[in-house]
Amino acid sequence: MRHATDADLDRLEPLLEVLRGRDGLRERRRGNFLLRSRAFLHFHGHGDELYADVRLDGVDFERRNVTTATDQARLLDEIDACLDGS
């Protein structure tokens, strides 16, 4: 598992654009998001698969597959639920 490369992030750009519009999230550098002042979301790659590490519970990172549009929509739903509850 490696940190996402620029090419990986290019594949995720539509997702990144949506995330940039979410209140409460701040992109520290491309593909790395903070919630308030704490690391919240970043991405990894493994072969052709892409993954997000996200801190939905505010404590531990959980890994989510974000390779497909369906995977990305599921992640956005989880993030929205987290942000609504914060």
N, C-alpha and C positions, 0 to 999 in steps of 0.2 A: 504494500500500500504506500503510495507516494502522495505528497501534497499536489493539489491540482496545478497543472501547468497553464500557461497562457492559452494554449490550444484547447485544453479542457474547459477553461473558463469561457472561451469563445463559443463552445458548444452550449454552455449554460447561460449565455447572455440574455435570452428572453426571460429566464427565471431571475437572473440578477436584476434586470430592469424592474420586475414586479416587486422584488424585495426592497429595492431602493425607495419605492413609494410607500412602504409600510411605516406608519407612525411608530416611533420608538426605536427603530433600527437605524444604525449609522454604519456606513461602510468605512472601516478604518483604512483598508486598502482593498483593491479589487478582489471580491470573493470572500472577504473576511468581515463579518458583521458583529457589531457590539449591540447589546441591549443595555441601555443606560451606560454604564462605564465598564461592563463586564463582557468578555468574549462570549458570543452566543452561537455563531454559525460560521463554519468554514468547509472547504471541499477537498476531496481526495479523488484520486484515480487509481484504477487497478485494471490493467489491460484496456479494454474498451468500455468498462463499467465506470460510472461516476457515482460518488457517494457524498453525502452531507453529514457532518458531525454537528449536531444541534443540541443545545442545552434547554430542552423543553421544560424540565422540572426546576430549572434554575440552579441545579447542583452538578449533575453529571452529564457528559456528552453522550448522546445516543446516535448510532450510525443509521442512516437511511439511504437506500438506493435512490438515485435521482437520474438514472440513465434515460428513462422514457418520459414522455409528457404526462402520462398517468402517474408515474412515481413523483414527478415534480408537483402535480396538482395535489396529491396526497400530502406532501410535505407542506405546501402552502396552507392547506386546511389545518394541519397540526400547529403551524406557526401562528395562524390567525387565532386559533383557540387559545394558545398560550398568551398572545398579546392582549386578547380580550379579557383574560383572567388576571392580567398583571396590574 
